[in-house]
Amino acid sequence: MRFLLTSAGIKNTSIHNALVDLLGKPIAESSALCIPTASYGHPMTGPGEAWKFITGREARTPMCELGWKSLGVLELTALPSIDEEHWVPLVQETDALLVNGGDPLYLCHWMRQSGLADLLPSLRETVYVGLSAGSIVMAPNIGEDFVRWTPPTGGDETLGIVDFSMFPHLDHEDLPDNSMADAEKWAAGMPVPAYAIDDQTAIKVTDGTVEVVSEGHWKLFTP
C-alpha cells in the first residue's frame, strides 16, 4: 500500500501532484472510497462534519471534491453487521481510500472492529490518503496529547503500519496548543521518529520510503 498522510487534505499543488504520482493516473480516471468514521468520535466534529467531508463541502480540507471518476462511502461502523463479500471486493478494486479527520483512537478502534485494518496490508496497489486523524492512525502510537476518546483497551496505541508518528496542524491559527514548542514537548515522549507538519505539508510513503511534500513548514524529531 502507498500512503499520502496529510494534515489538512490536498491543500496545494505539490500535495496534489504527489497524489497523482501515487495513483499513477489522473484523479479523473481514479475511483475512491471515503471513510468519514473518525468524525463521530471527536467533540469538535461529529455527524455534521462527516456530511461536509462526504459531500465535498469542507473547503479547508479538500479530499472528496477533487473530481474523482467515482466516489463511494465506506462507513466502518456498519461493516461488522454485513457480510464481507458486500464490501471487501469493493475496497480491493478501488484506487484510493480517503480517510477523514476526527478522533484517531475512535478511528483505530473501528478499523480493527470492521476488519479493514487486517485488510490494509494486502492492498498493494491502493493509495491511502489520510487527513489529520486519518493520517496519524497509521503510526504506532499518537501520544497522550491526542487522546480524547478512550478505547476499551486504554492507552494511545494505533495501527503501527508506518514506523513514525505525526503531529498535524502545526502552528494553526485556530489551535493555540499546536505550536512548534508544543510539538517538541510531544515528540520528547514518543518512542519513534516524529514529524510535526503544518497544513501545507504531507508525508508520502512508497514501499517504505518516506518523503516529505511541503509548501509550508515541518520538522522531524528523532528519539
N, C-alpha and C positions, 0 to 999 in steps of 0.2 A: 504494500500500500504506500501511496505517496501522500504527503501532508503539506498543507498550507495553513499554518497556525497564525491567525491574525488577532490583533487586539480589537479591531472595530470593523472587520469586513474588508471588502475590496475598495479601499479608500483612495487609491491613486494609480497612476499609470504603471508604475513599477510592480505593484502587487497584482494588478490586472494582467500584466504580461507574464508574471510568474505563474499565474493560474492557467493561462492559455498554454504555456510551455509544459506544465504538468499534464494537462488534458491531452496534449498532442494534436489538438484541432481547435477550431474556433468555438466559443461558447454557444453560438447559434446552431452548432451541429452537435451539441452535447446534451445529454439527459442528466437530470439531477433530482434528488430527493432531499427535502428539507426536514430537519429534525428540530421541532420547537420545544421539546420537553423541558430543558433547563429553565425556561422562563417561569414555569409554575412553582419552582421551589425557592425563588428569591423574592424578598419583600419589596424590592424596588421594581419588579417587573410584573409577572403574573399573566393571566389569560389575555389581557389587552395587548400586551407586548408580543405575545405569541401570535396573535392575529396580525399585527403590523408586520412581523417578520415574514409570515407565510404569504401575505398579500403584497409584499414589497413596498410597504408604506413607511418604513423606518429609514429615512434618508441618511441618518447619521451612521448607519451600519449596513451599507449595501451588500446584499447577498443574492436574494431571490429575484431581484429586479434587473438582472444583468442580461436578459434576453436569451434564456435557455431554450433549447429546442423543445424540451418537455420538462415539466416540474410536478412532482408529487409530494405528498406529506407522509412522513414515517413517524407516527406518534408512538414512542416507546412504551408508554404506559398501557397501550392497547394490545401490544404484541403477545404477552403471556396468555391472553384469552382467545387467541386464534391459532389455527394450525400453521406450522412453519411453511408449509407449501404455499400459503397465501401471501407470504411476504419475502421469504429468503430468495427465491429466484429473481424477484424484482430488484432487490438490493444487489445481487450478483451481476445483474445486467446493466445497472445504471453507471454513468460515468463519474458522478460526483455526489458526495454526501455533504450537505450544507448544515452545519450544526450550530444552533443559536446559543447565545449567551444566557446568563441567569445564574443558577447555583450549580457549581461544579460537582459537589458531592451528591446532590439530588440526581443530576445527570448521570454520574458514575453508577449510582445505585440502579437506575433504570436501564442503563446499558447492560449491566450484568443480569438483572432480572429478566430482561427481554430476550437475552441470548445474542444481542448484537455484539457485545464485547468479545464473545468467543468466535464470532464470525469474522471480525475485522482482519485478523492476520491472514486469512485466506483470500482477501480481496486485493490481489496483487496489482490489478490494473485500475483500481478505483482511486480517485483523488478525494481525500478527506479535507474539507475546508472548515476550519473551526473559527468561531468568533468568541473572544473572551473566554467564558467558562467552557465553551465548546472546544477551545484550544487547550486550556490548562488541565482539562480532564485527561489528556494524553500523558501527563507527567507521572512520575512515581508517587509524588505527594504534592500538596498545594501550600502547606504552611498554615499555622493556626490563624493568621490574619484573614484568610479567605474562608474559614469555617463559619457558616451560618446555619444551614440545615444540617442536623445531626443524623448520620446514618445509623442503622441498627447496631452496627459493629463499632461505632465511635471512630475516633481518630481522623486523620486528614489524608489517608491513602487514596490514590486514584489509580488509573489503569496501568501506568508504567509502560506504555507502548513506546514512548521515547525516553531517552535517558537524561533528560534535563527538565527543569521546572521553569515556569513563566510568571512574571508579574506584569499584567496588562495595564493599559490606560495610564502609563507613566506621565506624570505632570499634567493630568487632565484638569481643566479649569473648574469642573464641577465636582471633583473628587480631591479634597484637600489632603487626604491621607495617602495620596499616591505620588508623593514627591520622590525625588531620587534618594533623599535621606531615608525615607520610609522603605524604599526598595532595598537599600543597603542593609537596613536592620532586618528586614525579612530574609534576605539572602544569607545572612550570617547564621540563620537557623536551618538552612537547607543542606541536606547531605549530598546533593548532586550539583553540577553546574546549573546556574540560574540566569535567565535572561530577563531584564527589565526592558519592556518595549512600549513605545507610545502608539497612538492610534494610526500613525502613518507608517508603521513597521509590521512586518510579518516574518515568520520563520518557515523556510521551505526545507522539507526533508525528503530526500530521494535516495533510496537504497542505503539508508543510514548516514548519508552525507548531509550535513546541516549548513544552510546558507541563510544569512540574514538579508532580507529585502527591505530597504528602507528609504523613504524620503523625509524621515523625521530623525529621531534620536533614540538610542538604546544603549544598554551596557550589559556585558557579560560578567557575572560574578562566579568565581571558582572557589570551591570549598578548601 
